[in-house]
Amino acid sequence: MQIYKKRHICKNECKLSSTILPFLSVCIIFANDMITRCYLEITNVCNLNCVFCPKTTREKHSMTLDEFDTLTTRLAGEVRFLYFHLMGEPFLHPLLPEFILMARRKGFTPVITTNGTLLAQRGDLLDALPHKLQISLHSHEGNGKDNPEQYIDEVMAFAKEAAQRGCVVVLRLWNEGGLNRMNGSILDMIADSQPRPWTQRHDGWKLTENLYVESDDMFEWPDLQHDVYKEEEVFCYALRNQIGVLADGTVVPCCLDHNGDMPLGNLYDNSLNEILASPRATALYQGFTSHTAVEPLCRRCGYSAVSKRFRKQE
């Protein structure tokens, strides 16, 4: 199963050497940095069955308004960008507009990633737009569907209106090297709605103000059944600039722990600082500081392999 690399913009890496780290309080390690992004899984239910997405064995759950309120209160002041997914399709959630508005009131910058199939049914979201909307166009072909004309028409109608209202909209084709035979046709359909010329960027094009197309290569989701990567050096920004929170409140190190294989604690039971100070979180953080993957899942993740962790370069 395949997924496509996500941009992880790092903050300043911890400069402490591995010889000093064991003698310092965990509180000091985390005290100086706000985690840039949190992937908050408001639902782990999806309306598609894309070949590149892994299947989770976790119990299906969609957050209530009270649950979202509780979790975001515990995250407030600790993270900046709030991504409304880890697994699942956010547009399935009937309370998505309320969640976005609540997140803004609490000081978060909301970001949504969607497969785009429900945009035409969710006009209510045009009055409660996130800061950024990422639409995974590769999900159409990745779900075994042909004839994307209606899909692209609906995507572009919503995307153009959202961009005009100030939302940054990114149309993603993260399938290079995979199921990408429709990419040329999809770009032509986009051009029918937003005519060329477009401004070339290192990762795609700027179509107009606030509206972009982004392309990237695919890579494999980490899985405990996969072989260990043979890498001398590994590194990841998990717990440095990102965390994940599953639909049941479980905190995981990153957005790729789709099955909750690395649970660090639960936000319903403990504060984020307490969870980040746990022995398991500390070991993972210090391991990557010394370029070592201590978790079995991390040793099977291509993103943590230093030679493979960068997106397509200019």
N, C-alpha and C positions, 0 to 999 in steps of 0.2 A: 504494500500500500504506500502511496506517495503523498507528500504534501509539498508546499513550496516555501522556500526560505523567507523568513520574516526579517524586516529590518530591526536591528537592535542597536540603538544609539547609546553608546556607553557614557557613563559619567567618569570622573577621574577614578582610575583604578587605585586600590589600596596599595600604598608604596611600602608598607611594612614588610620586612623580610620574614621568611618562614622561621627563622631562628628567634625572632622577637615575639611573633604572634602568640605562641602558646602561653606566654607569661602575661598577656594583657587580658583585661576583662572583655568579655564578649560585648558588653554594653558600649565600650569604647569603639569596637570595630564597626558597629552599626550606627553609633550616635551622630556622626557628622554627615550622614547622607540620607536624604529622603529618597525612597525607592521611586524611580521614575514612573513605573507602570504596574498596574495590577489587573490581571485578567480575571474578572468576576463573572462566573458562569451563572447567568440568571436562569438558564434552562439547559439541560443536557439532551433535550429532545430536538430532533431535526426532521424536516420534511423530505429530505433527499437521502440517497444512498450512494454517495460518490465513491469511486474506486480508490481515490487517493486518501480518504479519511479512514482512520482506524475505527474499529467498533469497540465501544466501552461496555464492560460488564456491570457497571454501576447501576443502581436503581434509578429509574427515571424520576426527575423532580424538576419542578419550576418554582422559583421563589415567590413567596407571598410578599405583599407590600411591607408587612411588619418585619419579615426576614431580611429584605433588602435594606430597610431602615436600620435594623440592628447591625448588620455587617458593615454598611457604609459609615455608620457612626464610629465603629471600631477602627475603620481604615482612615477616617478623616484626619488630615494633617500628616499622615504617614506616606501617602502616595499622591502623585500628581494626576497622571492619566489613568482613567478608569475604562478598561476595555470590557464590553458587555458580552464576552464569550470566552470560552475555552474550548469546550465542545458545544454542540447545539446550534440552533438557528434563532438568534435574538428576535427576529421579526415575528416569530410564532407567539411571543409572549404578549398577552393582551394589555399588560400594564407597562409596556415599554416607554410610552410617552411620560408617564408618571415617574418612572425610574430615572429618565434622563433629566427631568426638571428637578427632582430631588437631589441628584448627584451634583448638578450645577449649584444649587443652593448651599450644598455642603462644601463647595470649593474645588470639586473635581473638574477635570477636563474630560468629558465623555467621548469615547470613540466606539464605533460599532463596525463589525465585520459581518457581512451577510452574503448569502448566495444570490440574492437579488430576485428570487422567484415570487416574492410576496409584496414587492414594492407597490404594485398597482392596487393592492388591497389595503394599504396602510397610508392613505392620504393624511390620516390624523397626525402622522409623524412630521409632516411638513411644518407644523406649528410647535414642534418640540424636537428640533433637529440637534444632533450631537455636534461637537466641534469638527469631527471628521467621520466620514462614512466610506468604508472600504467594501467594494462590491466584487466578489470573486467570480468573474466571468468564466473562468476555467471550470466552474462547477457544472456548467451546462453540458459540455462534451464529456466531462468526467463522470456524469451521471448517465451516460449512454444515450443522450438525446440528440436528435438531428433538428434541422430547420429552426435555427435560432432567431428568425426574423421577429416574431412577436415578443420573444424574451428581450431582445436588444431594444426594440421599440419601447417597451415598458420601462426598462432600465434607464434609457436615455431621457424619457419624459420626466421621470422622478429625479434623475441626477442633475439635469439642467436646471430644474426648478430649485432643488436644494442648493446648488452652487450659486444661483442668483440670490438666494437668501443668506449667503455667507458661510455655508457649510463647505468644508474642503471635501471633495468627492474624488476617490481614486478607483478607477476601473482596472481591476487586476487580471492579468493573464500570466499567472505563475505556473506555467506548464511547459516551458522549453525543455525539450528532451523527453517529453511524455506525450500525453494525448493533446496534440496541438494542431491537428490538421485543419481545424476551422478558424485558426487565428487570423489568417489573411481575410477571410470572408467577414469575420466579426469586426475587424478594423474598418473594412469598407462600409459595413452597416453603420458603424459609429460615425463615419465620415458623412454618410447620408444625412445624419441628424446634426452633426457639428462639422461643417466642411473643413477640409484641409485648405491651406497649409497649417500644420501644427508646429509648435516649438519643440525641437529635439532636446531631450534630456538624457543623462547617462543611463537612466533606468526606464526610459519610455518617452512620452510626449506630454506637453502641456497643451490642452485643447483650447482652453479659454480660461478666464479668471476662475479660480477655485476648482477646475475640472481637469483631471489628469488620467492618462493611461499608463500603467506600470507593468513591465514584463520582467520575468525572472525565471531561473531554473528551478527544477523540482529537486527534492531530496526525500529521503525516507524517514518516516516517523520512527523515533526510538521505540524499541519493544524488547522486553526481557527474553523473548524467544530468538532474537537476532544474535549474530556473532559479535564478539567484542571487537571494536576498532583497534587496529594495530597502529597506535600513534604514540610517539615519544612524549609529545606535549599536548595537553588539552587545556581549554579555558572556557568559562561560560560566565555570563553576567547574571545568572540566577542568584537571587538574594542580594545582588548588588544594585541592579536597576530594574528588576522585575520579580514578581511573585504571581502565583495563581491561587484563586479561591474557588473550590468546586461548589456545586449547587447545594451541598449539605453543610457548607462552612469549612470544610477541610482545606488547610493551607498547604500548597505544594510549591516547590521551588521555581517552577517556570510554566510557560504556556504549553509545553510539549508533554507534560505528565498527564496524558489524557485519561488514564485509568486510575490515577491516584496511587501510583506505585511508591511514591516517596512522601507519605503524609508526615507533616511536621507538627501538626496540632490542629485544633479547631477553634475558629474565632468566636463561636458561641460559648466556649469554655475558658479561653485565655485571651489576653491582649496580644496584639501583633508583636510587641517587643518581647513578651515572654516566649512566644513561639520562636522568634528569631534567635533567642538566647538559648534554645534547647540544645542538647548535645548533638543531635542529628544535624540540625541546621548549622551549628558551629563547625562540625567536621566537614560538611559539604563546602562551606564558605572558605575555610582554611585550606581545604584540598585544592580548590581551584586557584587560590592565591599561590600555591606552590606548583601549579600546573599538573595536578593529579585529580583524576575522577575517582572519588571514593564510593559513589553509589553505582550499583550494577546497571541501572538504567542509563546513567550518564556515560558509562563505558561503552554503551551501545548507541550513542547519539552522534550522528555525523556533524551536528552543529557544534558540539564541544571539541571536535577534532580541529586543531588550530589551522591545519592546511585546508579545511573545508568550510570554515565558519564565516567567510566573507561572501557577501553578495557579489553579483556580477559587477565588475569594475569598468570604469570608462575606458 
